[in-house]
């Protein structure tokens, strides 16, 4: 029996499900921890950055969220290289512990009213640790799962990893909505906002136990047995012209495009509806839940579709639709006259566009690069895009809006970026769905 046929046996399928569940749960925790801060950005303003101007406090809170995103490439460079030199699995254990501990500590931080300037300093320090951890996890987990997935239906099998970001937001949003429904505004600002961070301790213990059972990927084991690992993977990647080209394509088209859409759809819409449209926070959280639930099957469908017609046409269609639709969508949200049905429809439409880009993304991250330097080649541009482009998007859009005294003009930034990414992808992005990952 060939290796390809063996990969389709029931025992192997069971093994892959076990690997996928453990890897996905750990990634879910990373996203839950990382994005709980984004969900609470509006609440953090007066707690850690008191100001007579609410807009200034909001900008400071969003900037702190952005700091965690900016250092993600540093974590990617460090942990991505480690993953190529000593294995994918050890990196998972380090990153999950680092993220979990930093997040739990956020739940115990004193506020500005209690310790003054030390409150934002400590908060920013913990965000830096979260960012380093996320840089090693997000991207590396895509390589790990794809190398376990085998040769067939990789887009479908690995698309489930992309559900962890929306699920992290969903669980975080539901928790916060539940807390706000049972607590008074004063109680929530006093201690209720801390609860999601405390809960992450339990999730950390579960995720750490699940990851203890993970095995190294077959492809890395082959490299290890042949002693074919790269001793300086990051330097090797930057020396090779074809790898550099593909790293740029991953950065500019796939990862940046997905990051821009993700933060427009999953993060900024919530902030926009609360601060510009002036909807009640509880209602915004409820609508966000509906949009996130819709995103889950759409993402898996996009991954499946990329197995049938190719990764490139699915991703490119998402980039084109994103560049075309974002501005009209936010105009509709702003001028909807309180129509909940219309807002829900717009949010689900945006989620559909996001799914087209991120559904095939997990497989693409691994398929674009050779095995011995794949982890570092994939994680660095992916986290550069997510950290510097996506992570700073809410801050940049909000700043542009305030500078131009408009709640919409800042959205030209993601629109132009997506249009540029679509053009580059059409011209240069290769099709990868049939590539042999062991090469």
C-alpha positions in Angstrom: 0.0 0.0 0.0 1.4 3.4 -0.9 1.8 6.2 1.5 -0.9 8.2 -0.2 -3.4 5.3 0.2 -2.3 4.7 3.8 -3.2 8.3 4.6 -6.8 7.5 3.8 -7.2 4.6 6.2 -9.7 4.9 9.1 -7.0 4.7 11.7 -5.1 7.5 10.0 -8.3 9.6 9.7 -8.8 9.1 13.4 -5.2 10.2 14.1 -5.6 13.3 12.0 -8.8 14.3 13.8 -7.0 13.9 17.2 -4.2 16.1 15.9 -6.6 18.6 14.4 -8.7 18.9 17.6 -5.6 19.4 19.8 -4.0 21.9 17.5 -7.2 23.8 16.9 -8.1 24.1 20.6 -4.7 25.5 21.3 -5.0 28.0 18.5 -8.6 28.8 19.8 -7.1 29.7 23.1 -4.5 31.9 21.5 -7.2 33.8 19.6 -9.5 33.9 22.6 -6.8 35.4 24.7 -5.6 37.8 22.0 -9.0 39.1 20.9 -10.7 39.4 24.2 -8.6 42.6 24.5 -10.0 43.8 21.2 -13.6 43.1 22.3 -13.0 45.1 25.5 -11.1 48.0 23.8 -13.9 50.5 24.4 -14.1 49.5 28.1 -10.3 49.7 28.6 -10.2 53.3 27.6 -11.4 54.9 30.9 -9.9 52.1 33.0 -6.3 52.4 31.9 -6.1 55.6 29.8 -8.4 58.1 31.5 -8.9 61.3 29.5 -11.4 64.1 29.3 -11.7 63.3 25.6 -13.3 59.8 25.0 -11.9 59.7 21.5 -8.3 60.0 22.9 -8.9 57.2 25.4 -10.3 55.0 22.6 -7.2 55.7 20.4 -4.9 54.9 23.3 -6.7 51.6 24.0 -6.6 50.6 20.3 -2.9 51.6 20.2 -2.2 49.1 23.0 -4.0 46.4 21.1 -1.9 47.3 18.1 1.4 47.0 20.1 0.7 43.3 20.6 0.2 43.0 16.9 3.4 44.9 16.0 5.7 42.5 17.9 4.1 39.4 16.4 6.8 39.3 13.6 9.5 39.2 16.2 7.8 36.2 17.8 7.4 34.7 14.3 11.1 35.1 13.5 12.2 33.5 16.8 9.7 30.7 17.0 9.5 30.1 13.3 13.2 29.4 13.1 13.1 27.2 16.2 10.3 25.2 14.5 12.4 24.5 11.5 15.5 23.6 13.5 14.1 21.4 16.4 10.5 20.6 15.4 7.0 22.1 15.2 5.8 20.5 18.4 8.1 22.1 21.0 7.2 25.5 19.8 3.5 24.8 20.5 4.2 24.1 24.1 6.2 27.3 24.6 3.8 29.6 22.9 0.6 28.3 24.5 2.2 28.7 28.0 3.4 32.2 27.3 0.1 33.4 25.9 -2.0 31.8 28.7 0.2 33.2 31.5 0.2 36.7 30.1 -3.6 36.7 29.6 -4.3 35.5 33.1 -2.1 38.3 34.5 -4.2 40.9 32.6 -7.2 39.8 34.7 -5.3 40.8 37.8 -4.0 44.1 36.7 -4.7 47.2 38.8 -6.3 50.1 37.0 -5.1 53.7 36.5 -7.1 54.9 39.4 -5.3 52.4 41.7 -1.6 52.7 40.6 -1.5 55.5 38.1 0.9 55.3 35.2 2.0 51.8 36.1 -1.4 50.5 35.0 -0.9 51.2 31.3 2.8 50.2 31.5 1.9 46.8 32.9 -0.9 46.4 30.4 1.4 47.2 27.4 4.1 44.8 28.8 1.6 41.9 28.9 0.4 42.8 25.4 4.0 42.5 24.2 4.2 39.0 25.6 0.9 38.1 24.0 2.2 39.3 20.7 5.4 37.3 20.8 3.5 34.2 21.6 0.9 34.8 18.9 3.8 35.3 16.4 5.0 31.8 17.0 1.6 30.1 17.2 -0.4 31.7 14.3 1.2 30.5 11.1 3.2 27.7 12.7 -0.1 26.0 13.6 -1.1 26.2 9.9 2.2 24.5 8.9 1.7 21.8 11.6 -1.8 21.0 10.6 -1.2 21.0 6.9 1.8 18.7 7.1 -0.5 16.2 9.0 -3.3 16.6 6.5 -2.0 14.4 3.7 -2.2 15.1 -0.1 -6.0 15.1 -0.7 -8.6 17.6 0.4 -6.0 19.8 2.2 -8.0 22.9 1.8 -11.1 21.4 3.4 -9.2 19.6 6.2 -7.1 22.6 7.2 -9.9 25.2 6.8 -11.1 24.3 10.3 -8.1 26.0 11.8 -9.4 29.3 10.4 -12.5 28.9 12.5 -10.5 29.4 15.7 -10.3 33.2 15.3 -14.0 33.7 14.9 -14.7 31.2 17.6 -12.4 33.0 19.9 -14.3 36.2 19.2 -17.6 34.4 19.6 -16.9 32.9 23.0 -15.3 36.2 24.2 -18.3 38.2 22.9 -20.9 35.9 24.4 -19.1 36.0 27.8 -19.0 39.7 27.8 -22.6 40.0 26.7 -23.7 37.6 29.4 -21.7 39.5 32.1 -23.2 42.9 30.9 -26.7 41.5 31.1 -26.3 40.3 34.7 -24.1 43.1 36.0 -24.7 46.8 36.3 -22.4 49.0 34.3 -20.6 50.0 37.5 -20.0 46.3 38.4 -18.8 45.5 35.0 -16.2 48.3 35.0 -15.2 47.4 38.5 -14.5 43.7 38.1 -16.7 42.1 35.5 -14.3 42.8 32.6 -11.7 40.7 34.4 -13.7 37.4 34.2 -12.8 36.4 30.6 -9.2 36.7 31.5 -9.6 34.6 34.6 -11.4 31.9 32.6 -8.4 31.6 30.3 -6.5 29.9 33.1 -8.9 26.9 32.9 -8.6 26.9 29.1 -4.8 27.1 29.3 -4.7 23.9 31.4 -6.9 22.0 29.0 -5.0 23.2 25.9 -1.6 22.4 27.5 -2.8 18.8 28.3 -4.1 18.4 24.8 -0.9 19.6 23.3 1.2 17.2 25.4 -0.4 14.4 23.3 0.6 15.9 20.0 3.1 14.2 17.7 5.7 15.7 15.4 4.7 16.0 11.8 5.7 13.2 9.4 7.4 15.6 7.1 9.6 17.1 9.8 10.4 13.6 11.0 11.6 12.7 7.5 13.8 15.8 7.5 15.1 14.9 10.9 15.9 11.3 10.0 17.9 12.5 6.9 19.5 15.3 9.0 18.2 17.7 6.3 17.0 20.5 8.6 18.2 24.0 7.9 20.7 25.4 10.4 19.7 29.0 9.6 16.3 28.8 8.0 15.5 32.5 8.1 18.7 33.4 6.4 18.2 30.6 3.8 14.8 32.0 3.0 16.0 35.5 2.4 18.9 34.3 0.2 16.6 32.3 -2.2 14.9 34.6 -4.8 11.9 32.3 -5.3 11.3 32.0 -1.6 11.6 35.7 -1.2 9.0 36.2 -4.0 6.6 33.8 -2.4 7.1 35.3 1.1 6.1 38.7 -0.4 3.1 37.2 -2.1 2.0 35.6 1.1 2.5 38.8 3.0 0.9 41.2 0.5 -1.9 39.2 -1.0 -3.0 36.3 1.2 -2.1 37.2 4.8 -2.5 41.0 4.5 -5.7 40.6 2.5 -7.1 38.2 5.1 -5.9 40.4 8.0 -7.5 43.5 6.5 -10.8 41.8 6.0 -10.7 40.0 9.3 -10.2 43.2 11.3 -12.7 45.2 9.1 -15.3 42.4 9.6 -14.6 40.9 13.0 -13.1 43.9 14.9 -13.8 47.3 13.4 -17.5 46.7 12.6 -18.2 46.3 16.3 -16.3 49.4 17.2 -17.9 51.3 14.3 -21.5 50.3 15.3 -20.8 51.3 18.9 -19.0 54.6 18.4 -20.3 56.0 15.1 -23.7 54.4 14.6 -24.4 54.7 18.4 -26.0 51.3 18.7 -26.3 49.8 22.2 -23.3 47.7 23.0 -25.4 44.7 23.9 -27.2 44.8 20.5 -23.9 45.2 18.7 -22.5 42.1 20.5 -25.6 40.1 19.5 -25.3 41.1 15.9 -21.6 40.2 15.9 -22.5 36.7 17.2 -24.9 36.2 14.2 -22.3 37.2 11.7 -19.6 35.1 13.3 -21.9 32.0 13.3 -22.5 32.5 9.6 -18.7 32.8 9.0 -18.0 29.3 10.3 -19.6 27.2 7.6 -18.7 29.7 4.9 -15.0 29.4 5.8 -15.1 25.6 5.5 -17.0 25.8 2.2 -14.3 28.2 0.9 -11.6 25.7 1.9 -13.5 22.8 0.2 -14.1 25.0 -2.9 -10.3 25.7 -3.2 -9.8 21.9 -3.4 -12.1 21.8 -6.4 -11.2 24.8 -8.4 -7.9 25.9 -6.9 -6.7 28.2 -4.1 -5.9 31.2 -6.4 -9.4 31.8 -7.9 -11.1 31.6 -4.4 -8.6 34.0 -2.8 -8.6 36.5 -5.7 -12.4 36.6 -5.8 -12.4 37.5 -2.1 -9.9 40.3 -2.5 -11.8 41.8 -5.4 -15.1 41.6 -3.6 -13.5 43.1 -0.5 -12.1 46.1 -2.4 -15.5 46.6 -4.1 -17.8 46.2 -1.2 -16.2 47.6 2.0 -17.0 51.3 1.5 -20.6 50.7 0.4 -21.2 48.3 3.2 -20.1 50.8 5.9 -22.2 53.5 4.3 -25.2 51.2 4.6 -24.4 50.5 8.2 -24.2 54.3 8.9 -27.4 55.2 7.1 -29.5 52.1 8.0 -32.1 54.0 10.1 -32.0 51.4 12.7 -32.9 48.4 10.5 -31.5 45.4 12.4 -32.2 43.1 9.4 -30.2 45.3 7.1 -27.3 45.5 9.5 -27.3 41.7 9.9 -27.4 41.2 6.1 -24.4 43.5 5.7 -22.4 41.8 8.4 -23.1 38.3 6.9 -22.2 39.6 3.4 -18.9 40.9 4.7 -18.3 37.5 6.5 -18.8 35.7 3.1 -16.0 37.8 1.5 -13.7 37.2 4.5 -14.3 33.4 4.2 -13.2 33.4 0.6 -9.7 34.7 1.6 -9.2 32.8 4.8 -10.7 29.5 3.9 -7.8 28.3 1.7 -5.2 30.3 3.8 -4.0 27.5 6.1 -3.2 25.2 3.2 -1.6 28.0 1.2 0.8 29.0 4.0 2.4 25.5 3.9 2.1 24.8 0.2 4.0 27.9 -0.9 7.3 26.8 0.6 9.8 23.9 0.7 9.7 21.6 3.7 13.0 22.4 5.4 12.4 26.1 5.8 8.6 26.1 5.6 7.9 27.1 9.2 10.0 30.3 9.2 9.1 31.2 5.6 5.4 31.0 6.4 5.2 32.5 9.9 7.3 35.7 9.3 5.4 37.2 6.4 2.1 36.0 7.8 2.7 37.7 11.1 4.1 40.8 9.5 0.8 41.1 7.6 -1.4 40.3 10.5 0.6 42.5 12.9 1.6 45.5 10.9 -1.3 45.7 8.4 -4.2 44.0 10.2 -3.4 44.8 13.8 -2.9 48.5 13.2 -6.0 48.8 10.9 -8.5 49.9 13.6 -6.1 52.5 14.9 -5.2 53.9 11.4 -8.9 53.9 10.3 -10.0 55.6 13.5 -7.2 58.2 13.3 -8.0 59.0 9.6 -11.7 59.4 10.5 -10.9 61.8 13.3 -8.4 63.7 11.2 -10.9 64.2 8.4 -13.9 64.5 10.8 -15.6 61.6 9.0 -16.6 58.1 10.2 -16.1 56.6 6.7 -13.1 58.2 5.0 -10.6 56.0 6.8 -12.0 52.9 5.1 -10.3 54.0 1.8 -7.1 52.6 3.4 -8.3 48.9 3.5 -10.1 49.4 0.1 -7.0 50.5 -1.7 -4.9 47.8 0.0 -7.3 45.0 -1.0 -7.4 46.3 -4.6 -3.6 46.3 -4.8 -3.4 42.8 -3.4 -5.9 41.5 -5.9 -3.9 42.9 -8.8 -0.7 41.4 -7.6 -2.3 38.1 -6.9 -3.9 37.9 -10.3 -0.5 38.5 -11.9 1.9 36.5 -9.8 0.3 34.1 -7.2 0.9 30.5 -8.2 -1.6 27.7 -7.9 -0.5 25.3 -5.1 -3.3 22.8 -4.4 -1.6 19.8 -6.0 1.9 20.4 -4.7 3.8 17.6 -2.8 4.5 19.0 0.7 7.4 16.6 1.3 9.5 18.3 -1.4 
